[in-house]
């Protein structure tokens, strides 16, 4: 009998983690070996446990974190990442796929097992047919277009894409305007540009927004 593939579950809702563990409990080929509830612990446990696949919640702590896909891949390049989402918003899913995720599935449990098997058994990955997102082109070795964005930097990027001013972003995120300017400066540096307009152009080309 073959050894079960090892699965790390990343979600900030314990009931979801429990549900996935229960769903996989009776399967001979899949076994949950760990759980994390935020990006930092997800990366740490990926390094420590070296799972075959990570079921990664797309939204934790009240915000989308598509860049976590790339961080998990960097921690253990052999791992497959399956995005687990309850949102019908396309851009965060597309950004996660661009960052390195191997697939995406809705968080209703219906297709999780076949999705996991698909990303584990094929380089084609898996994309839930209910998601209106095209499959992201895979990178071959030229490296990422941009540096990995922090959750707050991604929040600022999304706000910029909506045409928000620094003052408006600060109000929405409950932060000081000086803090937003610092995040914006870091964002421009990672995107390799000098202006917001250039930043949005590069982000769209990289399918971050």
N, C-alpha and C positions, 0 to 999 in steps of 0.2 A: 504494500500500500504506500502511495506517495506521501511525502510530507506536506501538511497543509500550508498554503501560502499565508504569510503573516501580515495582518492588517492593523494599521494604526488609525484610530478614529480621532478626529479633531473637530470639536464642537463645544460651544459655550453653554449648551443646554443639556444637563445630565440626562433628561428623559430621552433625548435623541441618541446619546451614547448607549444608554441602556437598551433602547430599541434595536440599534444595530447589533449590539452584542447578542441579544436574544434571537435576532433574525439569522445570524450566522452560527449560532450555537450548535445546531443539529447538522451542519454541513461538514462533510469530510475534507473538503478542499480549501476551506477558508477559516482562519482563526484570528480573533481579535487578541493582540498582544499588548496593547497599550491605549491610553486615552489622554488627550490634551485638551485644554479649554481656551488657549490663546496662542498667538503665533510663536512667541519665544519658546514656550514649552514644546510646541509642535516641532520646531527645528531641533531642539535639544534631544527629544525622544527619537526623532528620525535618525540622528547621529548615533545614539546609544543602542537602539533596538534594531536598526537597519531592516525595516519591514519591507515586504515585497510591494505593498501599496499603502497609500494614505488616502482615507476618505476625509476630504477637507471642506469644512463649512466655508462658504464664500463670504458670509457676513458674521462677524463676531464683534462684540463690544459696541453694537449699534452702528457699525460702518462696514462697508465692503473692503476687503483686503486681498485683492487679486494677486498682489505681488508676493504673497506668502507661497504661492506655487513655486516661484523661482527660488526662494530661500530654502524650501524643503528639498528641491532638486539639487541645489548646491551642497546641502548638508550630506546627501547620499545620492549621487548621480544615478544609481541603478533603480531607484524607487519609481513607481508609477503613482501619479497623482490624479485622483478622481474628485472633481468639484461636486459638492453636495449643496444644492441651493433650493430655497423656497421662493425665490424672487423670479419674476418674469422680465426683469430688466436685462437687456441684452449686453450693454457695454461692459459691466463688470465681468460677465461670463467670458466675453471676447478677450478682455484684458488678461484674465486668468489663463486662458488657453495660450495667448501670446507669451505669457510669462513662463510657460512650460508645462501646464497641466495636460494630461493625456486624455481627459474626457470630462464630461459634465452630465449630471443626472438630477432630476427633480427630487426633492426631499419628501417623497411620499411613501418610500419603501417598495413601491411596485416594481421598479426596474433596477434596484441597487445591485442585486446579486448578478444578473446578467451583465450589467455595466462593469462591475468589478472583474468578472471573468474575461470580458472583452479587452479591458486595458491591460490585464495581466498576460493574456494569451496572444495579443496581436499588437503590432506597431501602428495599426490604423487607429487605435483608441476607440472611444465611444462618445457619441453625442446624442443625448436624449432627443428623439424626434419632435417632442413638444417644445423644445427650445428653438426659437427663431434666430439661430446664430450659425454663420458659416464656419466650417472647420478652419482653424488658424493654420497657416503654412508653417511647417516645422523648420527649425533652424538646423543647419548642417555643421557649423563650426566657426562661423564668422563672429560669434558672440552676440550678446544682447545689444539692441539699438541704444538703450539707455541703462543707467544704473538703477538698481532696485529702489523703488520709492517706499518711504515709510507710510503708515496708514494716514497720518495727518497730511503728508505731502500729496497723497492721492486725493484726499478730501479737498485740498486747495485746488488741485488740478481740475477736479470735476466742477468746482465752483467757478473757476476761471472760464471753463468751457460754456457755462451758463451766462457768462457776461457779468458776473458779480464784481463789484469794486472791492478794494481792500477793506473798507469800512463795513460793507455788507457781509463779507466773508467772516470778519471778526465777530460780528453780531450773531451770525448763524452758528458759528462754532464756539461761541462764548469764550473768545480769546482776545487778547490785546492786539491792536493794529500792528504794533511793533513785532509781535510774535508772527502774525500772518506775513509781514514783510520778510521775516527771517526764513519762514517756510518757502515763500515764493523764490527767494534768492537761492536756497538750496535746490529747489525744483529746477530752476533755470540752469544751475551748474550741472546737475545730473543729466539734463536733456541736451546740454552742450549748446545753449542758445543765450541770447542777450535780452530778449523781449518776450512779453506774454504772447504776442501774435506768433512769433517763431515757436514758442513752447507748444502752443496748441497745434500748430502744423506738424511738428515732430511727433507729438503724442498721438495725433490721428493716424499718421503714417505707421507708427508702431502699434496701432490698434489698442492704445491704452484708454482711449475715450471714444 
